[in-house]
Amino acid sequence: MTPSNDAPGFQDALIDELMKKSALCWLRYAGADRDHPVWHVWHGGAAYVISGGPEQQLPGIDTVDEATVIARTKTTRQRLLAWRAAVSHLSPEDPQWAEIVDLLKSKRLNLRDTDNVAETWARDCVISRLTPTGELEEPADAMPDSDLARAPVPTPATTRGDLPWVIHKRQSRRPDLR
């Protein structure tokens, strides 16, 4: 007998597997101007996200108590489902603080100051715990019909110009040897 896609155990296992394998998801929450892509750590049945200060920016995440997590597959990176999460926040006084900071620190790419990161995060950042409520906003078998494309977020970043001419540059085409 195969499990039903509506069974709570199946949904929990699907969320657990998706979140363990993909380090990126999107968050939608009240007060946000758009869905935010975020890196996270999945531990103990919850996603942990660090934001603020020098880390990823999630304006207003510290004031919400629920959010929608949009998960993707690791292999194709396609949107698979959206699940509701209860949002809580860790403080440095929480017993789990040191353990979660160590997990986040190990997954954080290009971390400049590994020795003082716990103090920086305690002072400037918010660690949010996203715990599944068991409610799916978009089940895996009911994807939206629209493409959900949005205009890019305005940024001062620019592309670089042409590369400088180099004396020993390899020719871009083969010489004519007739």
N, C-alpha and C positions, 0 to 999 in steps of 0.2 A: 504494500500500500504506500503510495507516494504522499508526502505531506501537502496539505492545501496551502496555497499562497496567502490565504487569509489567516492561517493559524498564527497566534502570537509567537510561538517558538520559532517558526520559520522566519518571521519578520525580524525578530531579535538576532537570529543567526545571520541573516542577510546583512543587516546593519553592521553587526560585529565584523563580519568578513570584509565588507567593503571598506570600513573605516580602518581596519588593521593594515590593509594592503595599500591604501592610497594615502599619501601624506598631505593631500590638498583637497579641500572642499570649499563650498561657498556658504556664507551665512546671510540669512535674511531676517531682520528683526525690526521692531517698531522704532521709528525715528531715523532709520538708515535711509540714505538717498538712493541706494542701489544694493544689489547683492555683492557681498565682499568676498573675494577669494582669500582663503587663509590656509596657512600650514598648521598642522595640529599633531598632537600625540594621542593615540588611543590607548587607554590604560584602564583596566578594571571596569569595562563596560561604559566608559564615558570618554568624550573627546576633551582635551585640554588645549586651550588657545591662549597665547600671550599677546597682549596688545598695549599700545601706548608707548610713550618715551621713544627710544630708538627702534622699537619693534614695529610690526605691522599696525596700521592705524584702523581702529574700529570705533569711530565716534559714537558715544552713547551706549556702548555694550555694557558698561558698568551700572546702567540704570534699568536694564530689562531683566525680566524673569522668565521669558520664553523666547525661542527663536526657531527658525526652520533651517535645517542643515541639508544642503543639496549635495548628494554623494555621487561620485563617478566611479567607473570601473578603472582598474589599474592598466589593463591591457589595451583597451581602445580609448580610454579617457573620455568616454561618453557619459553623459548624465544618465543615471540609472534610477534613482529615487530621491524623494525629499521627505525627511522625517522631522517630526516635532521634537524639540528638546527643551527640557527645563534648564534654565541658566542659573548657576550659582557662581560665586566668586571666592577664590582662596585668598586668605590673608597670610602674612608671614607667621602669625600665631597658630595657624591650623597645623594639626599633626602631620598632614600629608604634604605640607609646603616643601620641605627639603627633598622628598622623594620625587615630586612632580617637577621641581626646578631641575633636578638632575636629569630626568627624562627629557625635558624640553631642551636643556643645554646640550644633550647628546645628539639631538635631532636638528639643532639650529645650524644652518649653513653660514659660513663666513663670519663666525662670531669673533669679534676682535679682542675682547677682554674677558677671557674665560675665568680668570681668578676672582674678579669682582662682579660677575654677572648676577649673582644672587642678591647682592646689595642694591645694584642698579635696578633690577626687576622689582624688588621690594619697595623701592623709593618711587620709581617712575611708571611702573607698568601694572596691568591688571591681568591676573590669570583667571580665566573663565572655564568652568566645568560645564560641558554640554551633555546632559544625561537624557537618553531616549525616554520619551513618555509612553511609547508603544503605539502612538498614532502616526500613520503615514499621511503626508499631505499629497504626495504623488507616488502611488505604487509603481512598481517596476513594469507592470503590464498596462499602465494607463498614462503614457507619455503625452505631453501637450502637443497640439497640432501645429502651433506657431513655432517659428524658429527661435524666439526669445532673444533675438539680437538687440543690443543696446548700443548707443553711440559711445565711443571711447571717452574715458574720463579726461577732462582737460589737464594738461601737464606742461610744465616749462621745458621738459626734455626735448632735445632735437636730435636729428640724425647727423652724423659727422659728414663733412664734405668729401670731396675727392681726395684720394691718397696722394701724397707728394710723388713726383717723378723720381725714379731710382735708376742709377747708372747701370747696375748689373741686373736689371729686371729681365726676367724671362720673356721671350717674345710671345705675344698672344696668338699669333698665327704662324704657320709654317712658311719659310721663305720659298719663293718661286725659283726652282732649280732648273728651269728649262734651258 
